Amino acid sequence: MSVGEPPEEPLTPAQERVHQHLGALREDPPKPGSELVPDTVRRARWQRALRTPLHALGHLLSAMADGVALIAGSGRRREDNR
């Protein structure tokens, strides 16, 4: 089934309601706000700025956990597949 073609099977009442709601959205789709692009760029920039320090912190905490496990004598070291 493609867009605009009638379905091969009859729709259930719930599917019919969804089809009606989506039809109304297809006729008059909502317009994005004028701040959509600037907000998206701003969020992407602060997330990118935090990515490297958080990544380094994760590696540091992982190394500390491996060290504690080694000192505690658990005898097992976590192996990374790198």
N, C-alpha and C positions, 0 to 999 in steps of 0.2 A: 504494500500500500504506500503510495506517495502522497504528498501534500495536495489537497484538492480533490483527490479521488475518493469515492465513497468506500467505506470499509467493506471487506468481504463478509464479515459476520455482523449481525445486528449489534448495536451498542447497548450496553446495560444502562439503566437509568443514571447511575453515577458517571459513567463515561460520557453520556449525552450531556449532562450538566457541565462537565469539564470542557467538552467540545464547544458548548455555547459560550462559556467564559473565555476560552482561548480565541474563539472567533471574534469576540468583541475587542480583545487586545490586538488581534491582527488588523482589524479595521482602523483602530486608533491607538497605535503604540505610544506608550509614555515617552516623553522627551527627556533626555538626561539633563540634569541641572548644569548651570554654567560653571559651577565649582568642581565638577566631577574630575576633570583632568588635573587641575592644580592639587586637589586633595590626594589623588592617587599618586602623583609624583612626590608629594611631600611625605606620604607614608612610606613609599619605596625608598626614599633617601634615608630616613631615620632607621629603617630596618637594615639597610645595607651598612650603615655606619655601626650598628650594633653586632652585625654578624661575625666579624673577625674577632672582637674581644670575647664574645660568648663562645665561639668555637675554641679559642685558646683556653678559656676557663674550663671547658668540658674536657680538653686534653689534660690539663693540670689536675683536675679532680680524678680523672681516670688513672693517671700515674700515681697519685697519692693512694688511691684505693688498692692498686697493685702493690705498692710498697707496704701498706699496712697488712695486706694478705701475706706477703712474703715474710714480714717480720713476725706475724702471728703464727707462722709455720703451717699454714694450711697446705703448703706444698703444691698448690695449683696456681698457675699463672694464667691469666686470661690471654688467649692468643687471638690476635687480629688477623684477618685475611687481607693483608694489604700487599 
